[in-house]
Amino acid sequence: MSDHGARPPIPPFFRPSAHLMAAAPSFDSGSSKGSDKSGGLLPSQKMLKGIISGGITGGIEVCITFPTEYVKTQLQLDEKSGHLKQFNGPIDCVKKTVKSHGIGGLYRGLSVLIYGSIPKSGVRFGAFEELKKRNQDANGNLSVQNRLLCGLGAGVAEAIFAVTPMETIKVKFIHDQTSANPKFRGFFHGVREIIRQDGIRGTYKGLTATMMKQGSNQAIRFYVMESMKEQYRKQTGKDNKAPVPILMTGLFGIIAGAASVFGNTPLDVVKTRMQGLESAKYKNTLHCAMTIMRNEGPRAFYKGTVPRLSRVCLDVAITFMIYDELMKAINMVWKTD
């Protein structure tokens, strides 16, 4: 007979093994202070800081650069085939827009881009910070291959979770506002109409082109930024985690932006056509590219390059300058290293 005061033995398969106990996260009061450890799929503190700083950065940046985005989109939608050409370049587009609608005409559709830019920038920088943390070496550096892959991953993440649906809505909204009889009475009315007509799936038209565009964009930009920052620190003899002066960050951003424009403007043109109001005439991304080539020639793939170059260089420079300064400020009160 067993003694009532004795506990039965625990079966072996219920006993936690030594390696599982070692892998279990610690919740001691002192262990979490200043740490940036995350288990499994939980976001790290660096990722959260990247999302917050990136979101704020996106909202500020879009308010500064929207007019060039508007002109770029107008030129790309101004197709040669089947329609009378409205604009003879970016300057003509600005003049005609201001003449017809005033200075405020260059900001039509701004609300759409603000609603999209905050989550887009947050996802982009949050994903990059997380991927960088998981792939950097003991000194905090990324290899050449990992710089490209982390940037690519950040671009694909923002394409799926933010860019594709918001860009589709943005392009349709701008296209509608420039038509003879606009149907959308505002952002939320436009979103309801677009979803009612095309469904949620309709907002993901051009996903492949957008993933290719955003993935290549961020792969190029983060590669250039990380490489130039590393070289700057080496030349100045600074620690590899030392902050880079804001003006140098802006200069590196201009170079990174220019590199990304020349690298993927054709993808941007295809993406814009796939997300316009007349996207139904294209079967898929490849069919869209072939139709543009057949009807308009290879030069059409670089339509809007001039306004896009000015916009992107300014955009990337401002984005990285604001983001780096915000991260410096956040790191002063929220330490993770």
WOVEN-V709823 format. One record per residue. N is the residue number from 1. RES is the residue in one letter. PSI is psi as a letter, one per 20 degrees, with the letter a starting at -180 (none if undefined). NEAR is the number of other ideal C-beta (glycine too) atoms within 12 Angstrom. D_CENTER is the distance of its C-alpha to the mean C-alpha in Angstrom with 1 decimal. Layout:
# WOVEN-V709823
n:N res:RES psi:PSI near:NEAR d_center:D_CENTER
n:N res:RES psi:PSI near:NEAR d_center:D_CENTER
This chain:
# WOVEN-V709823
n:1 res:M psi:q near:4 d_center:69.9
n:2 res:S psi:q near:8 d_center:66.7
n:3 res:D psi:p near:7 d_center:66.7
n:4 res:H psi:h near:7 d_center:64.8
n:5 res:G psi:i near:6 d_center:63.4
n:6 res:A psi:q near:8 d_center:61.8
n:7 res:R psi:p near:8 d_center:58.2
n:8 res:P psi:q near:10 d_center:57.8
n:9 res:P psi:q near:9 d_center:56.0
n:10 res:I psi:p near:9 d_center:52.3
n:11 res:P psi:q near:7 d_center:51.7
n:12 res:P psi:h near:8 d_center:50.0
n:13 res:F psi:i near:7 d_center:47.0
n:14 res:F psi:i near:10 d_center:46.2
n:15 res:R psi:p near:11 d_center:46.3
n:16 res:P psi:p near:13 d_center:42.9
n:17 res:S psi:r near:12 d_center:43.0
n:18 res:A psi:g near:9 d_center:42.6
n:19 res:H psi:h near:8 d_center:39.3
n:20 res:L psi:h near:11 d_center:37.8
n:21 res:M psi:h near:11 d_center:39.1
n:22 res:A psi:h near:10 d_center:37.6
n:23 res:A psi:i near:13 d_center:34.2
n:24 res:A psi:p near:15 d_center:34.2
n:25 res:P psi:q near:16 d_center:32.1
n:26 res:S psi:p near:15 d_center:34.3
n:27 res:F psi:k near:11 d_center:34.4
n:28 res:D psi:q near:10 d_center:36.9
n:29 res:S psi:h near:8 d_center:36.5
n:30 res:G psi:i near:9 d_center:36.1
n:31 res:S psi:h near:13 d_center:33.7
n:32 res:S psi:i near:16 d_center:30.6
n:33 res:K psi:o near:14 d_center:31.0
n:34 res:G psi:j near:14 d_center:28.4
n:35 res:S psi:r near:21 d_center:27.3
n:36 res:D psi:k near:27 d_center:23.9
n:37 res:K psi:p near:22 d_center:25.1
n:38 res:S psi:q near:20 d_center:23.7
n:39 res:G psi:q near:14 d_center:25.5
n:40 res:G psi:c near:10 d_center:24.3
n:41 res:L psi:j near:9 d_center:21.1
n:42 res:L psi:p near:13 d_center:21.1
n:43 res:P psi:q near:25 d_center:18.2
n:44 res:S psi:r near:26 d_center:19.4
n:45 res:Q psi:h near:27 d_center:19.8
n:46 res:K psi:h near:34 d_center:17.4
n:47 res:M psi:g near:31 d_center:14.6
n:48 res:L psi:g near:26 d_center:15.8
n:49 res:K psi:h near:35 d_center:15.9
n:50 res:G psi:h near:41 d_center:12.3
n:51 res:I psi:g near:37 d_center:11.3
n:52 res:I psi:g near:31 d_center:13.8
n:53 res:S psi:g near:35 d_center:13.2
n:54 res:G psi:g near:42 d_center:9.4
n:55 res:G psi:g near:33 d_center:10.3
n:56 res:I psi:g near:28 d_center:13.1
n:57 res:T psi:g near:39 d_center:11.4
n:58 res:G psi:g near:40 d_center:9.1
n:59 res:G psi:g near:31 d_center:12.4
n:60 res:I psi:g near:25 d_center:14.4
n:61 res:E psi:g near:37 d_center:12.3
n:62 res:V psi:h near:37 d_center:12.2
n:63 res:C psi:h near:22 d_center:15.9
n:64 res:I psi:h near:25 d_center:16.7
n:65 res:T psi:j near:35 d_center:15.0
n:66 res:F psi:g near:34 d_center:15.4
n:67 res:P psi:h near:31 d_center:18.7
n:68 res:T psi:h near:34 d_center:17.5
n:69 res:E psi:g near:40 d_center:14.8
n:70 res:Y psi:g near:40 d_center:17.7
n:71 res:V psi:g near:40 d_center:20.0
n:72 res:K psi:g near:41 d_center:17.7
n:73 res:T psi:h near:42 d_center:17.4
n:74 res:Q psi:g near:39 d_center:21.2
n:75 res:L psi:h near:39 d_center:22.2
n:76 res:Q psi:h near:39 d_center:20.4
n:77 res:L psi:i near:37 d_center:22.0
n:78 res:D psi:m near:33 d_center:25.3
n:79 res:E psi:q near:29 d_center:26.6
n:80 res:K psi:h near:21 d_center:29.9
n:81 res:S psi:p near:18 d_center:31.3
n:82 res:G psi:i near:12 d_center:33.1
n:83 res:H psi:q near:16 d_center:32.2
n:84 res:L psi:p near:9 d_center:33.6
n:85 res:K psi:p near:19 d_center:31.3
n:86 res:Q psi:h near:21 d_center:30.5
n:87 res:F psi:q near:29 d_center:28.9
n:88 res:N psi:k near:13 d_center:30.1
n:89 res:G psi:r near:21 d_center:27.0
n:90 res:P psi:h near:31 d_center:24.6
n:91 res:I psi:g near:16 d_center:27.5
n:92 res:D psi:h near:20 d_center:29.4
n:93 res:C psi:g near:33 d_center:26.5
n:94 res:V psi:g near:28 d_center:26.3
n:95 res:K psi:g near:19 d_center:30.1
n:96 res:K psi:h near:24 d_center:30.5
n:97 res:T psi:g near:30 d_center:27.8
n:98 res:V psi:h near:20 d_center:29.4
n:99 res:K psi:h near:13 d_center:32.9
n:100 res:S psi:h near:20 d_center:32.2
n:101 res:H psi:j near:20 d_center:30.1
n:102 res:G psi:r near:13 d_center:30.3
n:103 res:I psi:h near:15 d_center:27.6
n:104 res:G psi:i near:16 d_center:26.0
n:105 res:G psi:h near:25 d_center:25.4
n:106 res:L psi:i near:32 d_center:22.5
n:107 res:Y psi:j near:27 d_center:20.8
n:108 res:R psi:p near:35 d_center:21.4
n:109 res:G psi:j near:40 d_center:18.5
n:110 res:L psi:g near:27 d_center:17.0
n:111 res:S psi:h near:28 d_center:17.3
n:112 res:V psi:g near:38 d_center:15.2
n:113 res:L psi:h near:40 d_center:12.2
n:114 res:I psi:g near:27 d_center:12.9
n:115 res:Y psi:h near:27 d_center:13.1
n:116 res:G psi:h near:38 d_center:9.7
n:117 res:S psi:h near:37 d_center:7.8
n:118 res:I psi:g near:30 d_center:9.4
n:119 res:P psi:h near:31 d_center:8.4
n:120 res:K psi:g near:43 d_center:4.7
n:121 res:S psi:h near:44 d_center:5.0
n:122 res:G psi:g near:35 d_center:7.8
n:123 res:V psi:g near:38 d_center:6.8
n:124 res:R psi:g near:49 d_center:4.7
n:125 res:F psi:h near:47 d_center:7.8
n:126 res:G psi:g near:37 d_center:10.1
n:127 res:A psi:g near:41 d_center:9.8
n:128 res:F psi:g near:46 d_center:10.2
n:129 res:E psi:g near:40 d_center:13.1
n:130 res:E psi:g near:31 d_center:14.7
n:131 res:L psi:h near:35 d_center:14.6
n:132 res:K psi:g near:32 d_center:15.9
n:133 res:K psi:h near:28 d_center:18.6
n:134 res:R psi:i near:23 d_center:19.8
n:135 res:N psi:i near:25 d_center:20.1
n:136 res:Q psi:q near:25 d_center:21.3
n:137 res:D psi:a near:13 d_center:25.0
n:138 res:A psi:h near:6 d_center:27.6
n:139 res:N psi:j near:12 d_center:27.0
n:140 res:G psi:j near:19 d_center:23.3
n:141 res:N psi:q near:23 d_center:22.4
n:142 res:L psi:q near:30 d_center:20.3
n:143 res:S psi:r near:18 d_center:22.0
n:144 res:V psi:g near:18 d_center:20.8
n:145 res:Q psi:g near:14 d_center:20.1
n:146 res:N psi:h near:25 d_center:18.2
n:147 res:R psi:g near:32 d_center:16.0
n:148 res:L psi:g near:29 d_center:14.9
n:149 res:L psi:h near:27 d_center:14.8
n:150 res:C psi:h near:37 d_center:12.8
n:151 res:G psi:g near:41 d_center:10.1
n:152 res:L psi:g near:32 d_center:10.5
n:153 res:G psi:h near:32 d_center:10.5
n:154 res:A psi:g near:47 d_center:7.2
n:155 res:G psi:g near:40 d_center:5.7
n:156 res:V psi:h near:32 d_center:8.4
n:157 res:A psi:g near:36 d_center:7.9
n:158 res:E psi:h near:43 d_center:4.8
n:159 res:A psi:g near:37 d_center:6.8
n:160 res:I psi:g near:25 d_center:9.8
n:161 res:F psi:i near:27 d_center:9.5
n:162 res:A psi:g near:38 d_center:7.7
n:163 res:V psi:g near:43 d_center:6.7
n:164 res:T psi:g near:38 d_center:10.1
n:165 res:P psi:h near:34 d_center:12.5
n:166 res:M psi:h near:40 d_center:11.3
n:167 res:E psi:h near:40 d_center:11.0
n:168 res:T psi:g near:41 d_center:14.4
n:169 res:I psi:g near:41 d_center:15.8
n:170 res:K psi:g near:45 d_center:14.8
n:171 res:V psi:g near:43 d_center:16.3
n:172 res:K psi:h near:41 d_center:19.3
n:173 res:F psi:g near:40 d_center:19.8
n:174 res:I psi:g near:41 d_center:19.9
n:175 res:H psi:g near:34 d_center:22.1
n:176 res:D psi:g near:31 d_center:24.3
n:177 res:Q psi:h near:35 d_center:24.8
n:178 res:T psi:j near:33 d_center:26.0
n:179 res:S psi:r near:19 d_center:28.5
n:180 res:A psi:h near:10 d_center:32.2
n:181 res:N psi:n near:8 d_center:32.1
n:182 res:P psi:p near:21 d_center:28.8
n:183 res:K psi:h near:20 d_center:28.7
n:184 res:F psi:p near:30 d_center:26.1
n:185 res:R psi:i near:14 d_center:27.5
n:186 res:G psi:r near:19 d_center:24.3
n:187 res:F psi:g near:27 d_center:20.8
n:188 res:F psi:h near:16 d_center:22.2
n:189 res:H psi:g near:19 d_center:25.0
n:190 res:G psi:g near:34 d_center:22.7
n:191 res:V psi:g near:29 d_center:20.6
n:192 res:R psi:g near:17 d_center:24.0
n:193 res:E psi:g near:24 d_center:25.4
n:194 res:I psi:g near:35 d_center:22.5
n:195 res:I psi:h near:20 d_center:22.7
n:196 res:R psi:h near:15 d_center:26.5
n:197 res:Q psi:g near:23 d_center:26.7
n:198 res:D psi:i near:23 d_center:24.1
n:199 res:G psi:r near:14 d_center:23.6
n:200 res:I psi:h near:16 d_center:20.4
n:201 res:R psi:h near:15 d_center:20.4
n:202 res:G psi:h near:25 d_center:20.3
n:203 res:T psi:i near:34 d_center:16.8
n:204 res:Y psi:k near:29 d_center:15.6
n:205 res:K psi:p near:38 d_center:17.3
n:206 res:G psi:j near:42 d_center:15.5
n:207 res:L psi:g near:28 d_center:13.6
n:208 res:T psi:g near:27 d_center:14.9
n:209 res:A psi:h near:38 d_center:14.0
n:210 res:T psi:g near:40 d_center:10.4
n:211 res:M psi:g near:32 d_center:10.2
n:212 res:M psi:g near:30 d_center:12.1
n:213 res:K psi:g near:39 d_center:10.2
n:214 res:Q psi:h near:42 d_center:6.6
n:215 res:G psi:g near:36 d_center:8.8
n:216 res:S psi:h near:32 d_center:11.0
n:217 res:N psi:g near:42 d_center:8.7
n:218 res:Q psi:h near:47 d_center:7.5
n:219 res:A psi:g near:36 d_center:11.0
n:220 res:I psi:g near:33 d_center:12.6
n:221 res:R psi:g near:45 d_center:11.0
n:222 res:F psi:h near:45 d_center:11.4
n:223 res:Y psi:g near:34 d_center:14.7
n:224 res:V psi:g near:35 d_center:16.0
n:225 res:M psi:g near:43 d_center:15.2
n:226 res:E psi:h near:39 d_center:16.7
n:227 res:S psi:g near:26 d_center:19.6
n:228 res:M psi:h near:27 d_center:20.5
n:229 res:K psi:g near:35 d_center:20.4
n:230 res:E psi:g near:28 d_center:22.7
n:231 res:Q psi:h near:19 d_center:25.0
n:232 res:Y psi:g near:24 d_center:25.3
n:233 res:R psi:h near:24 d_center:26.3
n:234 res:K psi:g near:16 d_center:28.8
n:235 res:Q psi:h near:12 d_center:30.3
n:236 res:T psi:i near:16 d_center:30.8
n:237 res:G psi:k near:9 d_center:32.0
n:238 res:K psi:r near:17 d_center:29.6
n:239 res:D psi:q near:17 d_center:28.5
n:240 res:N psi:i near:22 d_center:25.4
n:241 res:K psi:j near:19 d_center:23.9
n:242 res:A psi:q near:18 d_center:25.1
n:243 res:P psi:q near:23 d_center:22.8
n:244 res:V psi:p near:33 d_center:22.2
n:245 res:P psi:q near:19 d_center:23.6
n:246 res:I psi:h near:21 d_center:21.2
n:247 res:L psi:h near:16 d_center:22.5
n:248 res:M psi:h near:26 d_center:22.0
n:249 res:T psi:g near:31 d_center:18.4
n:250 res:G psi:g near:28 d_center:18.0
n:251 res:L psi:g near:24 d_center:20.0
n:252 res:F psi:h near:35 d_center:18.0
n:253 res:G psi:h near:36 d_center:14.7
n:254 res:I psi:g near:31 d_center:16.7
n:255 res:I psi:g near:28 d_center:17.7
n:256 res:A psi:g near:37 d_center:14.4
n:257 res:G psi:g near:38 d_center:13.0
n:258 res:A psi:g near:27 d_center:16.3
n:259 res:A psi:g near:30 d_center:16.2
n:260 res:S psi:h near:37 d_center:12.9
n:261 res:V psi:g near:37 d_center:14.5
n:262 res:F psi:h near:23 d_center:17.7
n:263 res:G psi:h near:30 d_center:16.3
n:264 res:N psi:k near:32 d_center:14.5
n:265 res:T psi:g near:34 d_center:15.7
n:266 res:P psi:g near:31 d_center:17.9
n:267 res:L psi:h near:36 d_center:15.1
n:268 res:D psi:h near:42 d_center:13.5
n:269 res:V psi:g near:40 d_center:17.0
n:270 res:V psi:g near:37 d_center:17.7
n:271 res:K psi:g near:43 d_center:14.6
n:272 res:T psi:g near:44 d_center:15.7
n:273 res:R psi:h near:43 d_center:19.2
n:274 res:M psi:i near:43 d_center:18.5
n:275 res:Q psi:j near:43 d_center:17.0
n:276 res:G psi:r near:36 d_center:19.8
n:277 res:L psi:h near:32 d_center:22.9
n:278 res:E psi:k near:23 d_center:24.8
n:279 res:S psi:i near:33 d_center:22.6
n:280 res:A psi:h near:18 d_center:25.5
n:281 res:K psi:i near:19 d_center:27.4
n:282 res:Y psi:p near:26 d_center:25.1
n:283 res:K psi:g near:14 d_center:25.9
n:284 res:N psi:a near:20 d_center:22.7
n:285 res:T psi:g near:29 d_center:20.2
n:286 res:L psi:g near:17 d_center:23.0
n:287 res:H psi:h near:21 d_center:25.5
n:288 res:C psi:g near:35 d_center:23.2
n:289 res:A psi:g near:29 d_center:22.9
n:290 res:M psi:h near:19 d_center:26.7
n:291 res:T psi:g near:28 d_center:27.5
n:292 res:I psi:g near:33 d_center:25.8
n:293 res:M psi:g near:20 d_center:27.6
n:294 res:R psi:g near:14 d_center:30.9
n:295 res:N psi:h near:20 d_center:31.0
n:296 res:E psi:i near:26 d_center:29.3
n:297 res:G psi:r near:14 d_center:29.4
n:298 res:P psi:h near:16 d_center:27.0
n:299 res:R psi:h near:16 d_center:26.5
n:300 res:A psi:h near:29 d_center:24.6
n:301 res:F psi:i near:27 d_center:21.6
n:302 res:Y psi:k near:27 d_center:21.2
n:303 res:K psi:p near:35 d_center:21.7
n:304 res:G psi:j near:37 d_center:19.9
n:305 res:T psi:g near:30 d_center:19.3
n:306 res:V psi:g near:23 d_center:21.0
n:307 res:P psi:h near:36 d_center:19.1
n:308 res:R psi:h near:40 d_center:15.8
n:309 res:L psi:g near:27 d_center:16.9
n:310 res:S psi:g near:26 d_center:18.0
n:311 res:R psi:g near:37 d_center:14.9
n:312 res:V psi:g near:38 d_center:12.4
n:313 res:C psi:g near:32 d_center:14.9
n:314 res:L psi:g near:28 d_center:15.3
n:315 res:D psi:g near:43 d_center:11.7
n:316 res:V psi:g near:40 d_center:10.9
n:317 res:A psi:g near:33 d_center:14.3
n:318 res:I psi:g near:32 d_center:14.1
n:319 res:T psi:g near:45 d_center:10.8
n:320 res:F psi:h near:43 d_center:12.4
n:321 res:M psi:g near:33 d_center:15.7
n:322 res:I psi:g near:33 d_center:15.0
n:323 res:Y psi:g near:44 d_center:13.1
n:324 res:D psi:g near:32 d_center:16.0
n:325 res:E psi:h near:25 d_center:18.6
n:326 res:L psi:g near:32 d_center:17.4
n:327 res:M psi:h near:35 d_center:17.4
n:328 res:K psi:g near:22 d_center:20.8
n:329 res:A psi:g near:18 d_center:22.1
n:330 res:I psi:h near:26 d_center:20.9
n:331 res:N psi:h near:24 d_center:22.4
n:332 res:M psi:h near:13 d_center:25.7
n:333 res:V psi:i near:13 d_center:26.2
n:334 res:W psi:n near:22 d_center:24.3
n:335 res:K psi:p near:15 d_center:25.4
n:336 res:T psi:i near:25 d_center:24.2
n:337 res:D psi:none near:18 d_center:25.6
